[in-house]
């Protein structure tokens, strides 16, 4: 018990910040503080916009950016990751808000945080690297489309229609705009999006999102544009931490949404951390620590009214590009946003919702990397299919189902490709020391097959069909030294084939069975069947000699000259008895 507790404590302690993290924060503080300030400027309109889009309001987005951003910066596994509310998470939260209300979302966030901590303790972070690239690309494309569609009501200045299907909500918003057009809101949204997109091409280093939002707010105030609805009143500061939203009776009902939120948080955070690694030299994140940090961040954020958070790819990329090298930058980003919450809430409350919609529309457009999508679509038809299916599932269903569908299709196509590599070929018998006449007689009664590649469920039944169609021979030799892997289905199919051939009076000899395959065959009784009804030998020449002796015993071949003292009879592998005539 003490040893198990000690191992558990060592595992948990490895997830906590250490001296190396503190030493990193002390390096080049000026550059990291400047990077944090820049990221905060970029993050402010995004935090406000995603808070509004989630249904909990701009204050929830700010609370998430401040609290989750700080906690994840301290406990996360990446020195460069910036966390907060994201568009992908907003997509998942909208239907949860519609079904369970704001308190349900806070409870889901808390439960998701606990699940993420559990995944970190179980060392599950490394498994996220197995998500195929087409799934990630399709997932990103689908998210971009959903984020853009979610902004249609605010961008057009119409009330958000009822419903949790983004396509339907966007269509109803368009219909409402046609009946009662609000050109002021549409113009502001379009202008902000245009400034961001064109400005990024002209001066990539300038945070045009905050510039465009400030300009839109000033124009709306000076021109008294009543049609440009503002965010509304914001609290001057963060609320006191509270668990008043938690209803223990609802935990069972909210488990499924919590699992979905935790899965998305893990996927997006580890993807973002990997992107940050790829943008730098010498940086490498710890996936389990990253899950641990995101778990603590999602436990803390709901206490202050915040929505679930993840690592944010766009903000993390800005952090890296502006020279960040330690966690201090992400901490500074959270501190600047906290200062804005406390000092500038009245100013922030005047920002038009249409301007925030324009920011998110531009963000959605910039998420779509056309070159990467074209390259992925041209790679193989399978990759293109996975990408399209994942993107469509994201739009029609939700993100978690989309990833599951993408993974299932990718796995099925991969298995299909591997199964095609499995070969079952008839091979000519080696001439050896036989005469031409004797070799011809052997070839008449013995057929040899070589199995190449995997013998598993996706390919095994084709093998069975071909093997059981063997006709007009007395002995079948199976050369199995090139079988790369074998599962239970493959072993059962082999057993079935040997049994069918024996009932037809055909002896089956196997050669070259590997130790790993022997274990599978033995556990399912196939090895025992070979021992009783056929034989298995270490090499193919041994099997051929045994087959010849069987034919001699059956009177189908003339007996050979007795062996000299230096020759040995072929020995079945693992002490099997010598072959006996089939009945």
N, C-alpha and C positions, 0 to 999 in steps of 0.2 A: 504493500500500500504506500509506504514511504517513498519507494523508488518511483512508483507511478506518479505520485504527487510531485516529486522532484522533476521528473521529465515534463510534466504539464506546466510547472512553474517556469522551467527553462524556456519552453516553447512560447509561453505568454510573455516572458521578459524580453524575448528577442523581437517582439512586436513594438516595444516601447522605444521612445527616442533615447539616443545614447550620446556619449561625448563627441563622437564624430559629427553629429548633427549640430551641436552647439558650436564646435569649431568652424563648421561651414558657415554658420550665420555671421561669425565675426570677420569673415573674409570679404573685403571690398564692400562695406556697408553702403557707401554713397551710391554706387552704381545700382545696387539692389533696391535701395529706397526710391531712386528715380524710376526704376522699372515698375515698382509697385504703384507709384503715383500714376504712371501712364496706363497701367492695367485698370486701375480704379476708374479712370476717366472713360475708358472703353466699357467697363462693366456696368457703370451706373445706368445708362439707358436700357441695357439688356436685362439687368436685375428688375428694373421697374416694369419693363415690357413683359417679361416672363411671369412676374407676379400677377400682373393684370390678366394675362392669358390663362393662367392656372385657375382663375376664379376666386382666389383668396385676396386679391388686391395688391397694389404696388408695395404696401408696407411689408407684406409677407415675402416678396422678392428681395427687398432690402435686408430684412432680418436674416434671410437665408444666406445672402452674400456675405454678411458681416460674421455671423456666428459659425456657419458651416465652413466658410472660407478660412477663418482663423483656426478652428479645430483641426481641419484637414491639413492645413499647412504645418501644424505642429506634429501631428501623429501620422501623417500619410507617408507613403513609401517613395515619393518622388520629391526631389529638391526644387523642381520647377513647376509642379502642377498647381493650377489655380482652380478652386472649386466654387460652386454656387448653383443657382437655378439655371437650368438649361432647357433648350427647346425640346429635346428628346423627352425629358422628364415631364415637361408640360403636356406633351401629347398624351402621356399615360394618365396624368392627373385629372384632366378635364372630365372624362367619364366617371372617375371616382368621386369628384366633387358633385357631379350631377346626381349620383346614386346615394352617396353617404353624407354629403355636406362637408363643410370646412372641418368640423371636429373629426370626421372620418379620415380626412386626408392627413391631419396631424397624427392620428393614431397609426395610420399606415406607415407614415414616415418613421415613427418611433420603432415599430415592429421591424421595418426593413433594416434599420440601423442595427438592431439586435441580430438579425439574420446575417448581415455583413460581417459583424464581429465573429459570429460562429464560423462563417466560411474562412475567415482569416486564421482562426485557431486551428481549423482542420487543414490548413495549407492548401486551399482550393485555388489560389490565385494563378498557379501555373497552368491550369487547364483552360484558361481563357485564351491562351495563345493559339489554341487549335481551331478557333473560329475562322473559316475560310475567307479569303479576301473578297470574293464576289458577294458573300453574305454581308460583309461590312459595307461594301460599296452600295449594294441595294438598300440596305438599312439606312445609310446616310441620305441617299436620294429620296427615299420615302419620307424620312423625317423632314427634309427640306420642303417637300411638297406639302406636308401636313402643317408645318409652321406657317408657310405662306398662306394656305387656305384659312387657317385660324385667324389671320389678321384682317380678312376681308370685311367683317362687320365694322371694326374700329377704323379701318382705312377709308371706308365709305361713309362713316359717320351715321350708321343706322344701329338701332338696338339689336343686340345679339339674339337671333332666333332660338327657339327651344330645340333641343336635340343634342345627342352626343356623337353623331356621325358627321365628321368634318365636311365631307363633300355635300351632304344635305344642308348643313348649316350655311355653308358658303353660298350655295345656290339660292336659298331663301333670302340671304342678305342681298344678293344681287337683284332679286325680284323686288325687294323693298326699296332698293336704291332707284330702280327704274321708276317705281311709283312716286317716290319722294326723294329726288336727287339732292345730295349735300355736296356741292362742288367745292366748298371750302375745305372740308375734311379730306376729300379725295385729292385736292391740290396739295395740301400740306403733306400728306403721306407720300405722294409721288415726288414732291420736291425733296423731301428728306432722303428717300431711297436713291434718287438720282445723284444728290450731292455725295452720298456715301460711295456709290458705285463708281462715279466718275472721279471723285477725289482719290479713291484708292489707287486708280491707275496713274493719276498725276503725281501725287505725293503719298506713297504707301506708308510712310512713317507718321503722318499726321492723323490723329484720331478724329476723323470727319464725322463720326456718329454724334459725339457730344457737340461739335460745332454746329451741325445741322439741327439738333434738338434745341440748342440755345437760340439759334436764329428763328426757328419756328415758334418758340415760346414768346420771343420778343415781338415778332410780327403779330401773333395772335393777341397779345396784350395791348400793343399800340393801336392796332386797327380795330380793337373791340370785336373780334370775330367770335360772336356768341355761338356760331355753329360748330366751332372747334372745341368740343367738350374737353375740359381738363381732367387730370387724374383725380383731383379732389383732395380733401384735407388728409394730411398725414400726421401721425403722432410725432412729436419732437423727442425722439429717443426710442430705445427698445423697451418693450414691456418687461415686467418682472417675470422671471422663469416660473412656470406653473404647469402642473399636470391635471388641471381641472377638466381638460378635454377628454381625458382617458375614461372610457367606460369598459370595465372588465368583461361585461356581458357581450360586447360586440367583437371581442378579439377573434373568436372562431369565424365569424362572418367575414372579417377583414383579412384573414390569413392569405387567401388567394391573391388579392390586390397587393399585399405586402411582399409576397414572393415575387410578383411581377416587378414591383418597384426595386426590390433588392437585386434582381437579375439584371435589370437595365442599369442600375447604378454601378454594379460591378463591371459590366461590359463596357459602358461608356468611359468610366474612370480609367480602367486599364488600357483601353484603346488610346485615350488622351495621353496617358503617361508614356505609352510606347511611341506616340508621335513626338513627344518632347525629347525622348531618348534619341530618336532619329534625326532631330534638328541640331544636336550637339555632339561633341566629341568627349568621351570619357564619362558621360552621365548614364547611369543604369538604375532604373527603379526597382524596388522590392515589391512584387505583386501582392504578397500577403500583408505586408505593412500598409500598402495602399488600401486594401480592403478594410483593414482595421481602422485606419484613419477616416475613411468614408463612413464606416459604421458608427464611429463615435460622433462624427459630424451630423449624421442623420438622427442620432439619439438626442443631440443637443438642440438642433434647429427647431423641432416642434415645441420645445419648452418655451421658446420665444415667439411662437406663432409663425415659424418659417416652414416652407414647403420642402419636400425631399430634395437633396442636392446630389450632384455628381461632379467629377472632374469635367471642366469645360474646355473643349478642344480649342475654340477660337481665342479665349482669354489666355490659355496656356501658351498658344503660339505667339501671341503678342508679348507675353512675359519673356519668352526665349529670345525673340527678335530684338527686344529692347535691352538685352544684356544681362538678364537675371542669371545668377549662378548659385543662389541658395534659397532657403525657405523664407528668408527675410523679405523677399519681394512679395510673396503671397500674403505674408502677415501685414506688410505695409498696405497692400491693396485693401485688406479687410479693415485696417485702422482708418484709412482715408474715407471709406464708405461709412464707417461708424461716425466719423466727424461730420459728414454730410447729413446723416440722419439726425444728429443732435443740433446742428447749427443751421442747416439750410432747408429744413422740411417745408416751411411756407413757400419758398421759391420753387422747390421741386414739385409741390402740389399743383402748380400752375401749368405744368407741361401738358400740352394737348395729347390726348390718347391717339389721335391720328398720327402725330409725330413719332410716337413709340411704335405704332404699327408700321410706319415707314422704315424705322430702324430694323425691325424684325423681318420685313419683306426683303430688305437688302441683305440681311444676314442669311436668309434662306437661299437667296440667289447665289451668294458667295460660297455656300456650302457645296454647291454642285460643281464638281471639277469635270468639265466636259472631256478633256483629254484623257483623264483616268478612266472615265466611263467608256469611251471609245476603245481604249486599249483593252479593257477587260472584256468588252463585247466581242472584240476581234480575236481574243486569245483562243477560245474554243466555244463550240456551241453549248456545251454544258455550263461553262462559266456565264455565258450570256443568259441562259435559261434561269440559273440560280439568281442572278442579279435582278432580272425582271420580276420573277416570282416574289422575291423578298420585298422589292419596292411596292409591288401591287398589294401584297399582304399587309404592308405597313399602312397603306392608304385605306384598304377595305376593312381590316380587322384592327389589330393594335401591334405595338412594337414587339412585345414578347412573343406573340403568336408568329409574327413575321420572322423573327430570328429562329424559332423552332422549325418553322416550315423550311426556311433556307437551309438549316443544318440537316434536316431529314432528307431533303432533295439532294443536297451536296453529298451526304453519306451514301444515298442510294446510287447516285451516278458514279461515285468513286468505287463502290463495290462492283458495279457493272463493268467498269474499266478493268479492275483487278481480275474479275472472273474471266474476262476475255483473254487474259494472259495465260490462263490455265490451258495446257495442251495435253492431249491424250493421243499419242501417235504409235502406230505399229512400226517396229524397227526390225530390220533383218537380223537373223541369227549370225553370230560370229562363226566364221569357218573353223577356227581353232585347228585341231589336229585331225579333223575328220576328212575322209576322202570326199571327192565330189559326189559320188553316188550316195554315201552315207549322209552328207549334208543335205542333199535333195530330199531324202527320206525324213530327216529331222524337220526340215521346213514344211513338209507335208502334214506333219502331226503336231508340231509345236508352233505357237504364235507368241511373240514377245511384244509387250506394250511398255512404253516409257511415259510416266506421268511427270510433267513439268509444271512448276508453279504451285499455287495454293489449291488444296483440296478441301474446300469449305462449302457452306450452304449455298452460296451463290453459283457455284460451278459443279457441285457434286452430282446433281441429277443428270446433267448431260453426260458425265462420265459413266454413270450407271447404264444409261440407255445404250451407249456405244459398246460397253463391255459385254452386256448381256446379249447383244446381237451376234456375238462370235459364233461361228458355225464350222462343222467339219474338221475339228481339231480334237486332240485328246489331252493336250496340256497347254495352259496359259501361264506365261511368265510375266509378272508385274515388276518392272524396274522402278523402284520408289526412292532412289537416292536423291532425285532432284525435286522431290516434293518439298516446297518451302514452308508450308504450314498446313495444319490439319485441325479441323474442329470436330465436334461431336457428330454433326450431320455428315461430314465426310467419312468418318469412321463407320457410321451406321450404313451408309451407302456402300462402302467397301464390303462390309460384312454381308449385306444383302446380295451383292453381286457374286461373292464367293459362294454363298449358299445356293443361289440359282444355278451357277455353273456346275457345282458338284451334283445337284439333282439331275443334271443332264449328262452325267458321267464324265465331266471334264475336270481334270486335276488342276488346281491353281497353286503356283509357286511364286513367292514374293522374295525380292532381294533388295538389300540396301535400306531397310527400315531404320530411321534415325531414333535415338533415345526419346526425344520429345514426342515423336509420333507413336512410339511403342506404348507410352503411358496412356495416350488417348485411346488407342486401339484396345489395350488391355482393360481399361475401365469400362468399355462398352461391350466386351465379349468378342470383339472382332479378332483379336490375337489368339484367343482360345479356339475360335473356329478355324483359323489357319493351322493351328497345331493339330487339330483333329482331322480336318478335311483337306488340308493342303500342307504346304511347308513354307518356311521362310528361311532364307539363307543370307549370309553376310554379303556375297558378291553375286553378280549375274552369271559368271562362268560356273560357279558352284551349282546354281539353280539349273543351268542347262545340262550339266552332267547328271544331276539327279533326275531331270526329265527324261534323259536318254535311258537311264536305268529302269525308269518306270515303263518306258516303251518296250524295252527288252523283256521285262517281266510279263508284259501283256502280249508278247509274241509279235509285236509290230515292227521290231528291228532285230536283225541278227545279233547274237551275243558277240561282244568284242573279245579280243585276246585278253586273257587274265592279266591283271596289273602286275608290274614288277614290284619288288620290295620297296622301291623308292616312291611309289605312287600311293596316294591316299584316296579313299572314297569321299565324296562330298559330304560335309556334315551340316545338317540343318542348324540354324542359329539357335542358341540358348537350349541346346540339348534335345531338340525335337527328334522323334524316331525317324528312321528312314522311310521314304515314301512307300506306300502300299498301293496295289492296283485299285482303281476306282471300280465300283460295282455298277 
